[in-house]
Amino acid sequence: MYETLSLYIDGEFIQGGGRREQDVFNPATNEVIGKLPHATREDLDAALASAQRAYESWRHSSPMERSKVLRRVAELARERAQDIGRNLTLDQGKPIAEAIGEVVSCSEHAEWHAEECRRIYGRVIMPRTPGVRQLVLREPIGVCAAFSPWNFPFNQAIRKIAAAIGAGCTIILKGPEDAPSAVVALARLFHDAGLPKGCLNIVWGVPHEVSDYLIRSPIVRKVSFTGSVAVGKQLAALAGSLMKRCTMELGGHAPVIVCDDADVEKAADMLAPFKFRNAGQVCISPTRFYVQEGAYDKFVARFLSKVEAIKVGAGSDPANRMGPLAQQRRVAQFAGFIDDAHQRGATILAGGKTLGETGNFYAPTVVADMPDDSRLMTEEPFGPVAGMIRFKTVEDAITRANSLPFGLAAYAFTTSTRHATMISNGLEAGMVSINHFGMALAETPFGGIKDSGYGSEGGSETFDAYLTTKFVTQLN
């Protein structure tokens, strides 16, 4: 059975009561699989009041208590991964192995925060004057409002919740209405792990209405958002006008540079499945493939052979390696990128069309010879497309890779230490992986620069945005 969808406010799972309900669809069939209740204004007020009440005690909780809750969440996530993953596939569309893997891997995020929250330290500064004590304290910032996306609904939500709870904050989270089951499941995990009521609240509704109301509330002191650049800028502007701290993890358009001296076949073998993971609906997905002239033909041929072997279909079938686009509206939006490329003289090497008569399926697509000002080269397509571009010199590839306002992730393949150093120093991105994919681990910071946002989730930086710094000086 699909997850019973609800709000989660002050430790209670809430549904019905005449609230507006939204249909939740299976993107593989476009059939309605659930009804999601929207929060009323009274519900939002109740969530805010609950979070504030809980904060007054949770802020003083022992790091050991916070760690215990987070560890238990990790244990429960592993135990329930099969059911959570199955429901995630039903409403988001990704293959079942990817969905279950998302839940299992995210148990590490809960464990990492369980360990790191025990290491939130201040410091003592030696005084200039005898008899003076100087202390630097790190204190929780307060009630947080968080907004998480549909492409990795479990992953993105647990990062925000674990950081807030581990820091001693409380949090109100609005998850993705299109793929809500994993977030409701997360509420059940924290509830069953013994998190005090009010520390976590889950609400749903019309996105801009909920975000505006929560951010404007004087109760909320911290905002975390993962999503598009356009929406992120609007929320950051609103939060900034109210002097509220933000973490913004926004869109990307990741370049990958493949040099002549790379292990070309290995690079293609690694990049093809990584590119089409979650149907390319990944903010760090490589999209602009800059391949040096000497390696271009060999790389493209090998890449195409791997793409042609990708089996597309409902994520519930373990044999399928790519599922549908998450929403029906995205099929037409994505097709617009391909139409623009075709009209500009690009060559469609693979895909470029919808698949089947039902569901939101689009073929894995490879495009070559795009002008630099085409939509595929300038706008984030957020879908199953790889654009192939030749380059002559590494310096030229770096310049072209940096030409967009995005700066989230970037990749490179080379066996030259000189090229690796040049690329890692030269690329304008918050995260750079060379010769492998080493991002998004619990112990490493995740975040971008430029229009891709600011602040990091994960790693030792994970609590920075959830803590304030207080300097205390005392003359005895």
C-alpha positions in Angstrom: 0.0 0.0 0.0 1.1 3.6 -0.7 2.1 5.8 2.2 -0.8 7.4 4.2 -0.2 11.1 3.5 -0.6 13.6 6.3 0.7 16.7 7.9 2.9 16.3 11.0 2.4 19.0 13.6 3.3 19.0 17.3 3.9 15.2 17.3 0.6 14.4 15.6 -0.1 13.0 12.1 -3.0 15.1 10.8 -5.3 14.6 7.8 -9.0 15.1 6.8 -10.8 17.9 8.6 -12.1 19.4 5.4 -8.6 20.5 4.3 -7.9 21.0 0.6 -6.3 17.8 -0.9 -4.0 17.5 -3.8 -3.8 14.5 -6.1 -0.5 12.6 -6.1 0.3 10.8 -9.4 2.4 7.9 -10.4 4.6 9.4 -13.2 4.9 6.0 -14.9 1.1 5.8 -15.5 -0.2 9.3 -14.6 -2.7 7.5 -12.3 -3.7 9.0 -9.0 -2.2 7.1 -6.1 -2.8 9.3 -3.1 -4.4 12.5 -1.7 -2.1 15.0 0.1 -3.7 17.4 2.6 -2.7 21.0 2.4 -2.0 23.0 5.6 -4.5 25.7 6.5 -3.3 29.0 7.9 -4.3 27.7 11.3 -2.1 24.6 10.7 0.9 26.8 9.8 0.4 28.9 12.9 0.2 25.7 15.0 3.4 24.4 13.4 5.2 27.7 14.2 3.9 27.8 17.8 4.8 24.1 18.3 8.3 24.6 16.9 8.9 27.7 19.2 7.7 25.8 22.3 9.9 22.8 21.5 12.9 25.0 20.9 12.8 26.5 24.4 13.7 23.1 25.8 15.4 21.3 22.8 18.0 24.1 22.6 19.3 23.1 26.1 19.2 19.3 25.3 22.3 17.2 25.7 24.3 16.5 22.5 24.0 12.9 23.7 20.2 13.0 23.5 20.3 14.5 20.1 22.9 11.9 19.0 20.7 9.1 20.3 17.7 10.2 18.3 19.7 10.6 15.1 21.3 7.2 15.5 17.9 5.6 16.0 16.6 7.3 12.9 19.5 5.7 10.9 18.6 2.3 12.3 14.9 2.6 11.4 15.7 4.0 7.9 17.7 0.9 7.1 14.9 -1.4 8.5 12.2 0.4 6.5 14.2 1.1 3.3 12.3 -1.4 1.2 8.9 0.1 1.9 10.0 3.7 1.8 11.9 3.1 -1.5 8.9 1.4 -3.1 6.6 4.3 -2.3 9.3 6.7 -3.4 9.4 5.0 -6.8 5.6 5.1 -7.0 5.4 8.9 -6.7 8.7 10.1 -8.0 9.4 7.5 -10.7 13.1 6.5 -10.2 14.1 2.9 -10.5 13.4 0.9 -7.3 17.1 0.1 -6.8 17.9 3.9 -6.9 15.0 4.6 -4.5 16.0 2.1 -1.9 19.7 3.1 -2.3 18.7 6.7 -1.6 17.1 5.7 1.7 19.9 3.4 2.8 22.7 5.8 1.9 20.9 8.6 3.8 21.1 6.6 7.0 24.7 7.7 7.0 23.7 11.3 7.0 21.7 10.7 10.3 24.7 8.9 11.7 27.2 11.6 10.6 25.2 14.3 12.3 24.8 12.1 15.4 28.6 12.1 15.7 29.2 15.7 14.7 26.6 17.2 17.0 28.7 15.9 19.9 31.6 18.0 18.6 30.0 21.4 18.5 32.6 23.3 20.5 33.3 26.9 21.6 36.7 28.1 22.7 38.5 30.1 25.3 40.5 33.3 24.2 43.4 34.3 26.5 42.7 37.7 27.9 44.9 40.8 27.8 44.0 41.7 31.3 44.3 39.5 34.4 41.0 38.4 35.9 39.2 38.5 32.6 37.6 35.4 31.1 36.8 35.4 27.4 34.5 32.7 25.9 33.2 32.0 22.5 29.9 30.0 22.6 28.1 28.3 19.7 24.4 28.3 20.2 21.4 27.1 18.1 20.0 29.8 15.9 16.3 29.0 16.6 13.3 27.8 14.6 14.2 26.9 11.0 12.0 26.8 7.9 13.1 24.3 5.2 12.0 23.6 1.7 13.1 20.4 -0.1 12.7 19.2 -3.7 11.1 16.3 -5.5 14.1 14.8 -7.3 15.7 13.3 -4.1 12.8 13.7 -1.6 14.3 11.6 1.2 17.9 12.7 0.7 17.3 16.4 0.6 14.9 16.5 3.5 17.0 14.4 5.9 20.0 16.6 5.4 18.1 19.7 6.6 16.3 17.9 9.4 19.4 16.2 10.8 21.5 19.4 10.7 18.7 21.4 12.5 18.0 18.8 15.1 21.6 18.0 15.7 22.4 21.7 16.3 19.6 22.1 18.9 17.2 23.9 16.5 13.6 22.9 15.7 12.4 22.8 12.1 9.3 23.2 10.0 9.8 21.5 6.6 7.7 21.8 3.5 8.6 18.9 1.2 7.7 18.3 -2.4 3.9 17.9 -3.0 4.6 15.9 -6.2 6.6 13.2 -4.3 5.6 13.4 -0.6 5.7 9.8 0.6 9.4 9.8 1.6 9.0 13.0 3.7 6.0 11.6 5.6 8.1 8.4 6.1 10.8 10.6 7.6 8.4 12.2 10.0 7.5 8.6 11.1 11.2 7.8 11.6 11.8 10.7 13.8 8.6 10.2 15.7 9.3 6.6 16.4 12.9 7.4 17.3 11.7 9.5 20.2 12.2 13.1 19.0 10.2 15.3 21.3 7.0 16.7 19.8 7.3 20.0 18.0 11.0 19.6 17.2 10.0 18.5 13.6 6.9 19.7 11.8 5.9 18.7 8.2 3.5 20.9 6.2 2.2 20.9 2.6 0.5 23.5 0.4 0.8 25.9 -2.4 4.6 26.4 -2.4 4.9 30.2 -2.7 2.1 30.7 -0.2 3.6 28.4 2.5 7.2 29.7 2.0 6.1 33.4 2.1 4.1 32.8 5.3 6.8 30.9 7.1 9.7 33.1 6.1 7.8 36.3 7.2 7.0 34.8 10.6 9.1 36.4 13.3 9.4 32.9 14.9 11.6 31.6 12.0 15.2 32.6 12.2 16.8 30.3 9.5 15.8 29.3 6.0 17.1 26.4 4.0 16.0 25.8 0.4 17.0 23.4 -2.3 15.5 24.1 -5.8 15.7 26.3 -8.8 17.8 29.5 -9.1 14.7 31.7 -9.8 12.8 30.6 -6.7 15.9 30.6 -4.6 16.6 34.2 -5.4 13.1 35.2 -4.5 13.3 33.4 -1.1 16.8 34.7 -0.4 15.6 38.2 -1.1 12.7 37.9 1.2 14.8 36.3 4.0 17.5 38.9 3.5 15.1 41.8 3.8 14.2 40.3 7.3 17.9 39.6 8.2 17.4 35.9 8.3 20.2 33.5 7.6 19.9 31.2 4.6 21.4 28.1 3.0 20.6 28.0 -0.7 21.4 24.9 -2.8 20.2 25.9 -6.2 20.5 24.7 -9.8 23.5 23.6 -11.8 24.6 22.9 -15.3 27.6 20.7 -14.6 30.4 20.6 -17.1 32.6 17.6 -17.6 36.0 17.9 -19.2 37.5 14.8 -20.9 41.1 15.2 -21.9 43.0 13.4 -24.7 45.1 11.8 -22.0 42.2 10.3 -20.1 41.2 6.7 -20.0 38.5 7.4 -22.5 36.6 4.2 -22.5 36.6 4.0 -18.7 35.4 7.6 -18.6 32.5 6.9 -21.0 31.6 3.7 -19.0 31.4 5.7 -15.8 29.7 8.8 -17.2 26.8 7.2 -19.1 25.0 5.6 -16.1 25.8 8.6 -13.9 24.4 11.0 -16.5 21.1 9.2 -16.7 20.6 8.4 -13.1 17.2 9.5 -11.9 16.5 10.4 -15.6 19.0 13.2 -15.4 16.9 15.0 -12.8 19.9 15.6 -10.6 21.3 19.1 -9.8 24.9 17.8 -10.0 24.3 15.7 -13.2 26.9 16.3 -15.9 25.2 17.9 -18.8 27.9 19.8 -20.9 30.4 17.3 -22.1 33.6 19.0 -23.3 35.7 16.3 -25.0 39.2 17.1 -26.4 39.5 16.6 -30.2 41.8 13.6 -30.0 39.4 11.7 -27.7 36.1 12.9 -29.1 35.2 10.2 -31.6 36.2 7.3 -29.4 34.5 8.8 -26.3 31.2 9.6 -28.1 31.1 6.1 -29.7 31.6 4.4 -26.4 29.2 6.7 -24.6 26.5 6.0 -27.2 26.9 2.3 -26.9 26.2 2.5 -23.2 23.2 4.8 -23.7 21.6 2.5 -26.2 21.7 -0.3 -23.6 19.8 1.7 -21.0 16.4 0.1 -20.5 13.6 2.7 -19.9 10.4 1.9 -18.1 8.5 1.9 -14.9 10.8 2.2 -11.9 8.9 -0.6 -10.1 10.4 -3.1 -12.6 14.0 -4.0 -11.3 15.1 -4.6 -14.9 14.6 -1.0 -15.9 17.6 1.4 -15.5 15.8 4.7 -16.1 12.3 5.7 -15.1 10.0 8.5 -16.3 10.3 12.2 -15.8 8.7 13.1 -12.5 5.9 15.3 -13.8 3.8 15.3 -16.9 4.5 19.0 -17.5 8.2 18.3 -17.7 7.9 16.2 -20.8 6.9 19.2 -22.9 9.4 21.5 -21.1 12.2 19.0 -21.8 11.2 18.5 -25.4 11.5 22.3 -25.9 15.2 22.0 -25.2 15.6 19.3 -27.9 13.5 21.3 -30.4 15.6 24.4 -29.9 18.8 22.3 -30.4 17.4 20.8 -33.6 16.4 24.2 -35.0 19.9 25.5 -34.3 21.5 22.8 -36.4 22.5 20.4 -33.7 22.8 16.7 -34.4 20.6 14.3 -32.3 22.9 11.3 -31.9 20.4 9.3 -29.7 16.9 9.7 -28.3 15.3 13.1 -28.7 11.7 11.7 -28.4 9.1 10.5 -26.0 8.6 6.8 -25.3 5.3 4.9 -25.1 1.7 6.1 -24.9 1.4 6.4 -21.1 3.6 7.9 -18.5 6.2 10.6 -18.7 8.9 8.6 -20.5 11.6 10.3 -22.6 14.4 8.5 -24.3 18.0 9.0 -23.1 19.3 11.7 -25.4 22.7 12.7 -26.7 23.2 15.9 -28.8 26.2 17.2 -30.6 27.2 20.4 -32.4 25.2 22.8 -30.3 25.8 26.5 -30.6 27.1 28.0 -27.3 24.0 30.1 -27.1 21.5 27.3 -27.5 19.1 26.5 -24.6 20.9 23.2 -23.9 24.1 25.1 -23.4 22.8 28.0 -21.3 19.8 26.7 -19.3 19.6 23.8 -16.9 17.6 21.1 -18.7 17.3 18.9 -15.6 16.6 15.8 -17.7 18.1 12.9 -19.6 20.3 14.7 -22.1 24.0 14.9 -22.7 25.5 17.6 -24.9 28.8 16.7 -26.7 31.2 19.6 -27.5 34.7 19.4 -28.9 37.6 21.5 -27.5 41.2 22.1 -28.5 43.0 23.2 -25.3 42.4 22.6 -21.7 42.4 26.4 -21.1 39.6 26.7 -23.7 37.5 24.0 -22.0 37.9 25.7 -18.6 36.9 29.1 -20.1 33.8 27.6 -21.7 32.9 25.6 -18.6 33.0 28.8 -16.5 30.9 30.8 -19.0 27.6 30.3 -17.3 26.4 31.8 -14.0 26.0 28.3 -12.5 28.7 27.0 -10.2 27.5 23.8 -8.4 29.4 20.7 -9.6 32.0 20.0 -12.3 33.9 16.9 -13.4 37.1 16.1 -15.3 38.9 13.0 -16.6 42.6 13.1 -17.2 45.8 11.1 -16.3 47.9 14.3 -16.3 48.7 15.7 -12.8 49.3 19.1 -14.5 45.9 19.1 -16.2 44.2 17.8 -13.0 45.7 20.7 -11.0 44.9 23.2 -13.7 41.3 22.1 -13.9 40.7 21.8 -10.2 42.1 25.3 -9.7 40.4 26.8 -12.7 36.9 25.5 -12.6 34.4 27.8 -10.9 32.3 25.3 -8.9 31.6 24.5 -5.3 32.4 20.8 -6.0 34.9 19.3 -8.4 35.4 15.6 -9.0 38.3 14.3 -11.0 38.4 10.7 -12.4 35.5 9.6 -10.2 32.3 10.7 -8.6 33.0 11.6 -5.0 30.3 14.1 -4.1 27.3 14.1 -1.7 28.9 11.9 1.0 27.8 12.6 4.5 31.3 13.7 5.6 31.9 16.1 2.7 30.4 19.6 2.1 27.7 19.9 -0.5 27.0 23.3 -2.0 27.7 25.7 -4.8 28.9 29.2 -5.7 27.7 32.0 -8.1 24.0 31.5 -9.0 24.1 28.0 -7.6 23.8 29.3 -4.1 25.7 29.6 -0.9 26.2 27.5 2.3 27.0 23.8 2.6 25.2 20.8 3.8 27.2 17.8 5.1 30.8 17.7 6.3 32.2 19.6 9.2 30.5 22.7 7.8 27.0 21.2 8.2 26.1 23.0 11.4 27.6 26.4 10.5 24.3 28.0 9.3 22.3 26.6 12.3 24.5 28.1 15.0 25.2 31.6 16.2 28.4 32.8 17.7 28.2 34.5 21.1 31.3 36.2 22.7 31.2 36.4 26.5 33.8 38.4 28.4 33.7 38.6 32.2 35.9 40.5 34.7 36.1 38.6 38.0 
